[in-house]
Amino acid sequence: MQALDPLRQVPVPIAAAGAALSRGEPVLLFDAPDREGETDLVILSELATPELIRLLRHDAGGLLCTAISSELRDRLGLPFASELLEAGRARFPLLEALAREGIRYDRRSAFGVSVNHRSTFTGVSDNERARTVRAIGELVRVAPSLSDDELRVRFTSEFASPGHIPLLYAAPKLLAERKGHTELAISLARMTGLSESVTVCEMLGDSGGPRSPDAAARYASDHSWLFLDGETVREAWVRWSG
């Protein structure tokens, strides 16, 4: 049995990961060998900097996305990408064929809309993606103090779509419902009292596939960063959430 952090009542590795994220450090998060079998490099959105975005782009190399909770998605009234495809079928029949085949590693995708901060130009540079990600994180942090109307006004006044930051929406029941990187990372943030938006990027290997867990763990060790496997997070979540 893992030792518990005496203040937070979560396993020490989970508390350590939360502390690292709160310092602006990345954490490496592996989902499971029988799922995607991928490791994501994870940062806390509200602490995003151009240097961290460059790190994710250069050292991870996958798709850089920002995750938010299901609760925030509901308050904003944001659609899943699959729902947008469904809504557009009548006008664009090709969308029906595109949406027909399910994904192989889960029952649905977490992808939603993509956004840029309105102050950006193209939105794709490290500086501008950091601006967008950081603003999402800052909005998430203050969201509990805003009414739903205030939250939606602020969101639409700060962000435009489409953009260069795809949003991911966590499942309502988090790890009790879905075991993707989105749920793992948002659960980690919730257990450690952080603002519930993280930005993730898959770590790719040099052979054309994902970076192996062993290689990702070595990378983490070389940089003195934490590597967590999904099972550690899931076990902690079951205990923490009751």
C-alpha positions as CSV (number, residue, x, y, z in Angstrom):
1,M,0.0,0.0,0.0
2,Q,1.3,3.5,-0.9
3,A,2.1,5.9,1.9
4,L,-0.4,8.8,2.2
5,D,0.5,12.4,2.3
6,P,-0.6,13.4,5.8
7,L,-2.0,16.8,4.8
8,R,-3.8,15.9,1.6
9,Q,-4.7,12.3,2.2
10,V,-3.5,11.2,-1.2
11,P,-0.6,8.9,-2.0
12,V,2.8,10.6,-1.8
13,P,3.4,10.2,-5.6
14,I,0.1,12.0,-6.3
15,A,0.9,14.8,-3.9
16,A,4.4,15.1,-5.3
17,A,3.0,15.4,-8.8
18,G,0.5,18.1,-7.8
19,A,3.4,20.0,-6.1
20,A,5.5,19.7,-9.3
21,L,2.7,21.0,-11.5
22,S,2.1,23.9,-9.1
23,R,5.7,24.9,-9.5
24,G,5.4,25.0,-13.2
25,E,7.2,21.7,-13.8
26,P,6.0,19.0,-16.2
27,V,4.8,15.6,-15.1
28,L,4.8,12.5,-17.3
29,L,1.7,10.4,-17.3
30,F,1.3,7.0,-18.9
31,D,-2.2,5.7,-19.5
32,A,-2.1,1.9,-19.8
33,P,-0.5,-0.8,-22.0
34,D,-4.0,-2.0,-23.0
35,R,-5.3,1.5,-23.9
36,E,-3.3,4.0,-26.0
37,G,-0.1,2.9,-24.5
38,E,1.2,6.5,-24.6
39,T,2.9,8.8,-22.2
40,D,1.8,12.5,-22.2
41,L,3.9,15.4,-21.0
42,V,1.5,17.4,-18.8
43,I,1.7,21.0,-17.5
44,L,-0.7,23.1,-15.5
45,S,-2.5,25.4,-18.0
46,E,-2.5,28.6,-15.9
47,L,1.4,28.4,-15.6
48,A,2.0,27.9,-19.3
49,T,5.0,29.8,-20.7
50,P,6.5,29.9,-24.2
51,E,9.4,27.8,-22.9
52,L,7.0,25.1,-21.7
53,I,5.0,25.1,-24.9
54,R,8.3,24.7,-26.8
55,L,9.3,21.9,-24.5
56,L,6.0,20.0,-25.3
57,R,6.4,20.7,-29.0
58,H,10.0,19.7,-29.2
59,D,10.5,16.9,-26.6
60,A,7.0,15.3,-26.8
61,G,6.1,16.0,-30.4
62,G,2.4,14.9,-30.4
63,L,-0.7,17.1,-30.5
64,L,-0.8,19.8,-27.9
65,C,-4.2,20.0,-26.3
66,T,-5.8,21.7,-23.2
67,A,-8.1,19.7,-20.9
68,I,-11.0,21.1,-18.8
69,S,-13.5,19.5,-16.5
70,S,-16.9,18.3,-17.6
71,E,-18.4,20.7,-15.1
72,L,-16.8,23.7,-16.8
73,R,-17.9,22.4,-20.2
74,D,-21.5,22.2,-19.0
75,R,-21.4,25.7,-17.6
76,L,-20.0,27.1,-20.9
77,G,-22.3,25.0,-23.1
78,L,-19.4,23.7,-25.2
79,P,-20.1,20.9,-27.7
80,F,-17.9,17.8,-28.4
81,A,-16.4,17.7,-31.9
82,S,-18.5,14.6,-32.5
83,E,-21.7,16.6,-31.7
84,L,-20.7,19.2,-34.2
85,L,-20.3,16.5,-36.8
86,E,-23.7,15.1,-36.0
87,A,-25.3,18.6,-36.2
88,G,-23.8,19.2,-39.6
89,R,-24.9,16.0,-41.3
90,A,-28.0,17.4,-42.9
91,R,-26.1,20.1,-44.7
92,F,-22.9,18.1,-45.3
93,P,-23.8,14.4,-45.9
94,L,-20.1,13.4,-46.0
95,L,-19.9,14.0,-42.3
96,E,-22.1,11.0,-41.7
97,A,-19.5,8.7,-43.3
98,L,-16.7,10.4,-41.5
99,A,-18.3,10.0,-38.1
100,R,-19.4,6.4,-38.7
101,E,-16.4,4.5,-37.5
102,G,-15.6,4.4,-33.7
103,I,-12.2,5.0,-32.3
104,R,-10.3,1.8,-31.4
105,Y,-9.0,2.7,-27.9
106,D,-12.2,4.0,-26.3
107,R,-15.9,4.4,-26.8
108,R,-15.6,8.1,-27.6
109,S,-13.2,11.0,-28.1
110,A,-12.6,13.8,-25.6
111,F,-12.1,16.4,-28.4
112,G,-14.2,19.6,-28.4
113,V,-13.7,22.9,-30.1
114,S,-10.3,24.5,-30.8
115,V,-9.6,28.1,-29.7
116,N,-7.1,31.0,-29.9
117,H,-6.9,33.9,-27.5
118,R,-8.3,37.0,-29.3
119,S,-5.1,38.9,-28.7
120,T,-3.1,36.5,-30.8
121,F,-2.2,36.8,-34.5
122,T,-2.1,33.3,-36.0
123,G,-2.2,31.7,-32.6
124,V,0.4,28.9,-33.5
125,S,3.7,30.3,-32.2
126,D,5.0,29.3,-28.8
127,N,4.3,32.8,-27.4
128,E,0.7,32.8,-28.7
129,R,-0.2,29.2,-27.8
130,A,1.2,29.9,-24.3
131,R,-1.0,33.0,-24.2
132,T,-4.1,31.0,-25.1
133,V,-3.3,28.1,-22.7
134,R,-2.5,30.4,-19.8
135,A,-5.7,32.4,-20.3
136,I,-7.8,29.1,-20.3
137,G,-6.1,28.2,-17.0
138,E,-6.7,31.6,-15.5
139,L,-10.4,31.4,-16.4
140,V,-10.7,28.0,-14.9
141,R,-9.2,29.3,-11.7
142,V,-11.7,32.1,-11.3
143,A,-14.7,30.2,-12.7
144,P,-16.1,29.3,-9.3
145,S,-16.5,33.0,-8.5
146,L,-18.4,33.8,-11.7
147,S,-22.0,33.2,-12.6
148,D,-22.7,31.1,-15.7
149,D,-23.6,34.2,-17.7
150,E,-20.4,36.0,-16.6
151,L,-18.3,32.9,-17.4
152,R,-19.7,32.6,-20.9
153,V,-19.3,36.4,-21.6
154,R,-15.7,36.2,-20.4
155,F,-15.0,33.0,-22.5
156,T,-16.4,34.4,-25.7
157,S,-14.7,37.8,-25.2
158,E,-11.3,36.2,-24.6
159,F,-11.4,33.3,-27.1
160,A,-12.2,32.7,-30.8
161,S,-12.8,29.4,-32.7
162,P,-11.3,27.7,-34.7
163,G,-7.9,28.1,-33.2
164,H,-4.6,26.3,-32.5
165,I,-5.5,24.9,-29.0
166,P,-7.9,21.9,-29.2
167,L,-10.0,21.6,-26.0
168,L,-10.5,18.2,-24.4
169,Y,-13.4,17.6,-22.1
170,A,-13.1,15.2,-19.2
171,A,-15.9,12.7,-18.6
172,P,-18.5,13.7,-15.9
173,K,-17.5,10.8,-13.6
174,L,-13.8,11.1,-14.5
175,L,-11.9,7.8,-14.0
176,A,-15.1,6.0,-13.0
177,E,-16.3,6.5,-16.5
178,R,-13.3,6.9,-18.8
179,K,-9.6,6.2,-18.3
180,G,-7.9,8.5,-20.8
181,H,-5.1,11.0,-20.3
182,T,-7.8,13.8,-20.0
183,E,-9.4,12.1,-17.0
184,L,-6.1,11.0,-15.4
185,A,-4.8,14.6,-15.6
186,I,-7.9,16.3,-14.4
187,S,-8.3,13.8,-11.6
188,L,-4.7,14.5,-10.5
189,A,-5.4,18.2,-10.5
190,R,-8.6,17.7,-8.5
191,M,-7.0,15.4,-5.9
192,T,-4.2,17.9,-5.3
193,G,-6.4,21.1,-5.2
194,L,-5.1,22.6,-8.4
195,S,-7.0,24.6,-11.0
196,E,-8.7,22.0,-13.2
197,S,-7.1,22.6,-16.5
198,V,-4.0,20.9,-17.7
199,T,-2.3,20.9,-21.1
200,V,-1.0,17.7,-22.5
201,C,1.1,16.4,-25.4
202,E,1.8,12.8,-26.4
203,M,5.5,11.7,-26.3
204,L,6.5,10.3,-29.7
205,G,9.4,7.9,-30.4
206,D,11.9,7.8,-33.1
207,S,10.6,4.6,-34.7
208,G,7.3,6.1,-36.0
209,G,5.2,5.2,-32.9
210,P,4.7,6.4,-29.4
211,R,7.6,6.6,-27.1
212,S,7.9,3.5,-25.0
213,P,7.1,3.7,-21.2
214,D,10.7,2.8,-20.4
215,A,12.1,5.5,-22.7
216,A,9.6,8.0,-21.2
217,A,10.6,7.0,-17.7
218,R,14.3,7.5,-18.5
219,Y,13.5,10.9,-20.0
220,A,11.7,11.9,-16.8
221,S,14.6,10.6,-14.7
222,D,17.2,12.5,-16.8
223,H,15.3,15.7,-16.1
224,S,14.4,15.0,-12.5
225,W,10.7,15.0,-13.3
226,L,8.0,12.7,-12.1
227,F,6.7,9.7,-14.2
228,L,3.3,8.4,-13.1
229,D,1.5,5.4,-14.6
230,G,-2.3,5.5,-14.9
231,E,-2.9,2.7,-12.4
232,T,-1.2,4.7,-9.7
233,V,-3.6,7.6,-10.4
234,R,-6.6,5.4,-10.7
235,E,-6.0,3.7,-7.4
236,A,-5.5,7.0,-5.7
237,W,-8.7,8.3,-7.2
238,V,-10.8,5.3,-6.0
239,R,-9.5,5.9,-2.5
240,W,-9.8,9.7,-2.6
241,S,-13.3,9.8,-4.2
242,G,-14.7,7.1,-2.0
